[in-house]
Amino acid sequence: MKGLLQVLGASALVLGSTQALAQPVGLWNTEDNQGQVEVSSCGEKLCGELVWLAEPMDSSGQPKLDQHNPDESLRDRPVQGLRILWDMQPAGDGQTWENGKVYDPESGKTYQGKITLDGADVLKLRGFVGAPIFGRTSTWTRAEAPGAAE
């Protein structure tokens, strides 16, 4: 019995430390698998760049540009490579980063945002205006390598 308790205790320690080590840092497939975002540490906060697009070119064969940006001087930037997440701060629960910003290049709008890990390989991105209740959640899955959308 003592041996079984030691094995169960060791298993609980391993499982607990695996969950504690789960971090949003890494490469994520967007909900529609049309892009990948590299989430990384930016100081004590998290940020994310759109590093891969399934269709990086427009109908004329040119890179898709940030054409909807409200700042006209930024509309000639390629969408692939844009920073779309920034200032995500740890909430203290080890699963949530909040008080950040989320940029949607399809609309040119910037939202308040937060990200929450749902296990080691699922990230929930919530973009909202005002309060989180007034927003939308997108579920991302951890990717293996650029362009490896499932």
Helices and strands as residue ranges (DSSP letters): H 2-21, E 26-29, E 35-42, E 45-53, G 72-74, E 83-90, E 96-104, E 109-117, E 122-128, E 135-142
